[in-house]
Amino acid sequence: MKHMEARQAVVTAVEYDREPSAAELDAIERELPLIAAEVELLDAQITVLDRVPSPLDERRIRRARRRMLAARRALTNQAATGAPVVA
C-alpha cells in the first residue's frame, strides 16, 4: 500500500485564517435584505412541513415569497445600474 503525503506543510491555511475584507462585508450588507427575506420564506415553509397549511399559512408563504422576489429584483437592478439599494 502506498501512503500519500502532502508535499507542502500548509497548502491553504492562510486563505481561511483571515477576517472578511471590507469589500466582502459590503457585499454581505448589500445582500442582507435578500438573505432576511429568504430566511423568512424558509421559516414559513418549515412551519407547514408536518401539517396541512391553513389559509393564514398560505398567505404568510405568499407574502414571504413576494418579499423575497422583491428583494432579489432590487438587488439585481442595483447590480445592473450600480445604484445603491433603497429598501
Secondary structure by P-SEA (a helix, b strand, c coil): cbbbbbcccccccccccccccaaaaaaaaaaaaaaaaaaaaaaaaaaaccccccaaaaaaaaaaaaaaaaaaaaaaaaaaccccccc
